[in-house]
Amino acid sequence: MKEIINEKVSVVTVYNRMKGLVIPCKIKWQNRIYRIKKIGFHHTIREGRKLCHIFSVTDGNLDFRLKFDSETLHWTLEEVSDGLAD
């Protein structure tokens, strides 16, 4: 089941200079830490003049949709899904 969250979260990232990639590694949401095991996809969107990066990631149990606002440098957890149908 997919749930819309839209909350700011803390995210630990790693920057791979050889590949030029930012990789989310951990999310802290509701006082729990989720270790990211896999990135499903990454793409960018524009919200007016603002550029945002969207990451679809999983910890193996839950799927997360994260948004990184390149203007404010804030991370938002947009959605969480357990992979099951509604």
NORNORMO-V361019 format. One record per pair of residues at least 12 apart in sequence whose ideal C-beta (glycine too) atoms are under 6 Angstrom apart, sorted by the first residue. I is the first residue (numbers start at 1). GAP is how many residues later the second one is. If there is no record, write none. Layout:
I;GAP
I;GAP
//
This chain:
1;81
1;83
1;85
2;77
2;79
3;77
4;75
5;72
5;75
6;72
7;70
8;66
8;68
9;18
9;20
9;66
9;68
10;18
11;13
11;16
11;64
12;13
12;14
24;12
24;31
24;33
29;48
34;25
35;24
36;21
37;22
37;23
38;20
39;18
40;16
41;15
42;13
50;21
51;19
52;15
52;17
53;15
54;13
62;18
62;20
63;18
64;16
65;13
65;14
//
